[in-house]
Amino acid sequence: MGKERLKSPRARLFVALELPREAHTSLHEWQHDLDGRCPGDLRLVPDTALHVTLAFLGYRAERDIPAIAEVLKRSVPEGTELALRFLELLQVKPAGRPKLYAAALDESPELIGLRATLAAALSDADLFEDERRTFWPHVTLARVKRAAAHHRAPNPAPGAPASLTTHPHRATAVTLFRSHLEPSGARYEPLERIAL
């Protein structure tokens, strides 16, 4: 049984919230403002990777994919409404020697509740082992290049565009993605999408 599992084709999987087009436009604006203050130091996250990760499942057997999709369908009723509120301050992690910059979200009861429901359902089905660290709802905007050894966070750091923070943005879907790691970076393939 153990040997059979090791030989099974595996897929790198995660579940994420997809964002509406207008949120993408505002996040791009923020990315380019940040990039202009750190010339050459950053690798901006591509448009296809601007999402809110709810659960990183890691490498799972490909045969688990239908079961994961079924759990998502049971846990997230189609047509659920979820309003996302972005915070104004740029998030720098870690603060002293940045490795990434992110747009953080308000931890609303609806968002935290959805994530908790998904995590519990996937865990109960033995398809997910929840991380010990607290869930941090965010969208990664940029990562610091390895070559930028002396990078420091810009001071002052650019705040969020008003178009991102003056009103909530409705999440468009909860999606199961497969991550393909390629020399040019990760490519995300949607496997199951539940429209919100």
Secondary structure, 3 states (H helix, E strand, C coil): CHHHHHHCCEEEEEEEEECCHHHHHHHHHHHHHHHHHCCCCEEECCHHHCCEEEEEEEEEEHHHHHHHHHHHHHHCCCCCCCEECEEEEEEEECCCCCCEEEEEECCCHHHHHHHHHHHHHHHHCCCCCCCCCCCCCEEEEEEECCCCCCCCCCCCCCCCCHHHHCCCEECCEEEEEEEEEECCEEEEEEEEEEEC
